[in-house]
Amino acid sequence: MRTVLLLLFLAIDSTYSHAQSCTTPYRIVVLGSSTAAGTGATPNHGWVALYTQYLKSINTNYQVFNLAVGNYTTYDINPTGYVPPAARPAPDTAHNITKALSLQPHAIIINLPTNDVGRGYTLAEQQANYQRVLSAANARGVKVWVATTQPRNDYSAQMVANLKAMRDWTFNYFGERSIDFWTGMNEPNDSIKRAYSYGDGIHLNDAGHYVLYTRVVARGIPDVLCNGNPPQPQIPVVLTAFTLTNNANRFRLNWTTAYEKNVSRFVVERSSDSLRFSVLANVMATGNDSTGKSYTYPDTALQTMKQFYRLNVIVADTHYIYTGIVRGVPVPAQVPVIITALSVTNNTSKLQVNWTTGYERSVTRFAVERSSDSLRFVVLANVAGTGNGSTGKSYIYLDTGIHKTKQFYRLNVIVADTHYIYSSIVRGIPDTAYGANTYFNITGFQVQSNQNKLQLLWYSNNEKSTRQFIIERSADSSNWNAVGTLAAAGNYPGSRFYNFTDPNIYNRLQYYRLNMETTTGLHFFSTVIKGMPDTMYTQPFRIASLSVALQQTKAQLRWTTSAEKNTKSFTVERSPDASVWTAIGTVNAAGNSTTTRNYTFQDPVTQTGTVSYRLNMLTHDNRRFFSSIVKLTFPSTLRAADKKGFDAFYTTEAGPIRIAPNPVKENTWLLGLTAGNHDVRIFDAGGRMIYCNPVFQTGRSIDASRWAQGLYIIIIDDGRHQLKLMKQ
């Protein structure tokens, strides 16, 4: 089905068009997470890739820069220099709004669908981050379009409600510049629509990405940019960063430019309320510089209250623009420590954490903590603090572990042997090019189903100084957990076979990789493979429907299967109380089937009262499964007729209930019933029911024109009234 849908959407792609009148080329930057990065789509079929192809079909000089990174949130795209709350990630200067603006875009598209809610960030936090990003773009005159949240399968009801609340806020806040990535993408339970699901409960397939692409095209971004808003001429300056640092409550401003043209100076201005600014100083610019330059200005005044700063950029002795505003918050005197800088750098094959303090008071130590997902941290080491230092100090900690994926670090500051604060979180990306893998040569790495589990198979050739394989699993190919280990050969000159069965049971797509460790502590990672568990093993009988109905005074069971695997038989069981069951017959199963199969079985004995039925289903490997229970209540008149004989039981009632005309040739009318619905059933002389209407109302006609001649019995309301009818 996925292939059919993909071909259908590709066919649509060849004919889909938007009424595009503007052919001027623009620069567009995309910020976002894994969906914007193309996860779930085949190469060149993510929505950003499709949109790029569309724009270049208008004008080949269009430029689209995709800065999206998997697992990112609204915190990651905040402006450079923004300091997040504790336990929140700092902006990624290579993929945030500041970086986007340095590319001189005419428009920015943001696609951050679900990760904020998954991390537990509040709606207020997300909205504040968006507003901060939008302010930075507005200051540069760049238009921003924001996509809504998207459905996701593995979230709680409250998390889904938060996704929908954020969706509605996006519509209301961004209006015509919101892009609907929700409507039509969800099932009734707000999970991802099956036709668009990649299979991991998070991402979309090619068909889903195509729908997102059409939603972006429908916004007509090129026309919005063109109509009354032509491309701006080359601007005289691009600021790539504007930040503030606190050095013992004296603020230092730092800014960098990507290039300058005719820039005279930067006027540094300060305000205590972010509204009324006064001039502090003039910092001379380079004037013209194609490579940009870094600037700094120290505000020497000791601050005791919050201060706001901005730059007035003077071009050719004329005001050009005001920058965005940065804020400095002085630390109260009783605060025991000020961390002025925290960063991660590469040191050969390892990651090094660096930090400095403005001053310290009673600081015992810094506990360095590491995480692979920025959520769960472990303590690596304790670095002793100076205790007391009015001028601060610089610290370094080298993480001795060898990593091949991004790592997150924070400091747990211990004051007087008590936890004081957590620092902000910083990330480090290891230099994976350092040290080639000459220890493991993996071939034939694959995953296959093994009953209800997944089994990994691989060969390792010519192992050298190998210690172990750490098998890691992920549900989203981003967050990894170890599920087991296997000892490696150490030194082995030939080809060696390994296999590992994941002890856990899953019901959706899983990703695996090998974390390979050498005897010297080096780590290397295999390619990532994925496997779908055999869900048919735990449910070999896929019962699509099961029903029971009265057929000639006996119970007739009908059931269908949508798929079967290794099935042997269905044993039909009967019970008067749904507790004690008796086998009454067996029907052979299909064995293996991927198409709909229909089955029937008739209870050989006429029953009385309410009777329950179920299927006892057996596989060829002697595993049993039970269906749901269906019930049938046999009419009391059939029970009496079975005991007394047909003619002896049914008599013409001499009361107000009557059938006329009687005998009948074509139509007859049942008269005298009270108002409301009545259950009316008509049986022929052989006991076969030939008419049934559970909502019959008095005065309605009964068409008997096609009936055979003979005697018929009319049963009303389960035997409360009985009438004879003769058909001529």
HELIX and SHEET records of a PDB file:
HELIX    1   1 ARG A    2  ASP A   13  1                                  12    
HELIX    2   2 SER A   34  ALA A   37  1                                   4    
HELIX    3   3 TRP A   47  ILE A   58  1                                  12    
HELIX    4   4 ILE A   97  SER A  102  1                                   6    
HELIX    5   5 ASN A  115  GLY A  118  1                                   4    
HELIX    6   6 LEU A  123  ALA A  139  1                                  17    
HELIX    7   7 ALA A  157  PHE A  174  1                                  18    
HELIX    8   8 GLY A  175  ARG A  177  5                                   3    
HELIX    9   9 ARG A  194  TYR A  196  5                                   3    
HELIX   10  10 ASP A  206  ALA A  218  1                                  13    
HELIX   11  11 ILE A  221  CYS A  226  1                                   6    
HELIX   12  12 THR A  535  THR A  538  1                                   4    
HELIX   13  13 SER A  636  LYS A  644  1                                   9    
HELIX   14  14 PHE A  646  PHE A  649  1                                   4    
SHEET    1   A 5 GLN A  63  ASN A  66  0                                        
SHEET    2   A 5 ARG A  27  GLY A  32  1                                        
SHEET    3   A 5 ALA A 107  ASN A 111  1                                        
SHEET    4   A 5 LYS A 143  ALA A 147  1                                        
SHEET    5   A 5 SER A 178  ILE A 179  1                                        
SHEET    1   B 3 VAL A 237  ASN A 247  0                                        
SHEET    2   B 3 ARG A 250  GLU A 260 -1                                        
SHEET    3   B 3 SER A 294  PRO A 298 -1                                        
SHEET    1   C 4 SER A 278  MET A 284  0                                        
SHEET    2   C 4 VAL A 263  SER A 271 -1                                        
SHEET    3   C 4 GLN A 307  VAL A 315 -1                                        
SHEET    4   C 4 THR A 318  TYR A 322 -1                                        
SHEET    1   D 4 SER A 278  MET A 284  0                                        
SHEET    2   D 4 VAL A 263  SER A 271 -1                                        
SHEET    3   D 4 GLN A 307  VAL A 315 -1                                        
SHEET    4   D 4 VAL A 326  GLY A 328 -1                                        
SHEET    1   E 3 VAL A 337  ASN A 347  0                                        
SHEET    2   E 3 LYS A 350  ARG A 361 -1                                        
SHEET    3   E 3 ASN A 388  GLY A 389 -1                                        
SHEET    1   F 3 VAL A 337  ASN A 347  0                                        
SHEET    2   F 3 LYS A 350  ARG A 361 -1                                        
SHEET    3   F 3 SER A 394  ASP A 399 -1                                        
SHEET    1   G 4 VAL A 378  ALA A 384  0                                        
SHEET    2   G 4 VAL A 363  SER A 371 -1                                        
SHEET    3   G 4 GLN A 407  VAL A 415 -1                                        
SHEET    4   G 4 THR A 418  TYR A 422 -1                                        
SHEET    1   H 4 VAL A 378  ALA A 384  0                                        
SHEET    2   H 4 VAL A 363  SER A 371 -1                                        
SHEET    3   H 4 GLN A 407  VAL A 415 -1                                        
SHEET    4   H 4 VAL A 426  GLY A 428 -1                                        
SHEET    1   I 3 ILE A 442  ASN A 450  0                                        
SHEET    2   I 3 LYS A 453  GLU A 463 -1                                        
SHEET    3   I 3 TYR A 492  THR A 501 -1                                        
SHEET    1   J 4 ASN A 481  ALA A 487  0                                        
SHEET    2   J 4 THR A 466  SER A 474 -1                                        
SHEET    3   J 4 GLN A 510  THR A 518 -1                                        
SHEET    4   J 4 HIS A 523  PHE A 525 -1                                        
SHEET    1   K 4 ASN A 481  ALA A 487  0                                        
SHEET    2   K 4 THR A 466  SER A 474 -1                                        
SHEET    3   K 4 GLN A 510  THR A 518 -1                                        
SHEET    4   K 4 ILE A 529  GLY A 531 -1                                        
SHEET    1   L 3 PHE A 541  GLN A 551  0                                        
SHEET    2   L 3 LYS A 554  LYS A 565 -1                                        
SHEET    3   L 3 ASN A 592  SER A 593 -1                                        
SHEET    1   M 3 PHE A 541  GLN A 551  0                                        
SHEET    2   M 3 LYS A 554  LYS A 565 -1                                        
SHEET    3   M 3 ARG A 597  GLN A 602 -1                                        
SHEET    1   N 4 THR A 582  ASN A 588  0                                        
SHEET    2   N 4 THR A 567  SER A 575 -1                                        
SHEET    3   N 4 THR A 610  THR A 619 -1                                        
SHEET    4   N 4 ARG A 624  PHE A 626 -1                                        
SHEET    1   O 4 THR A 582  ASN A 588  0                                        
SHEET    2   O 4 THR A 567  SER A 575 -1                                        
SHEET    3   O 4 THR A 610  THR A 619 -1                                        
SHEET    4   O 4 VAL A 630  THR A 633 -1                                        
SHEET    1   P 3 ARG A 658  ALA A 660  0                                        
SHEET    2   P 3 ASN A 667  LEU A 671 -1                                        
SHEET    3   P 3 SER A 701  ASP A 703 -1                                        
SHEET    1   Q 4 MET A 689  PHE A 696  0                                        
SHEET    2   Q 4 HIS A 678  ASP A 684 -1                                        
SHEET    3   Q 4 GLY A 710  ILE A 716 -1                                        
SHEET    4   Q 4 HIS A 721  LYS A 727 -1                                        
END                                                                             
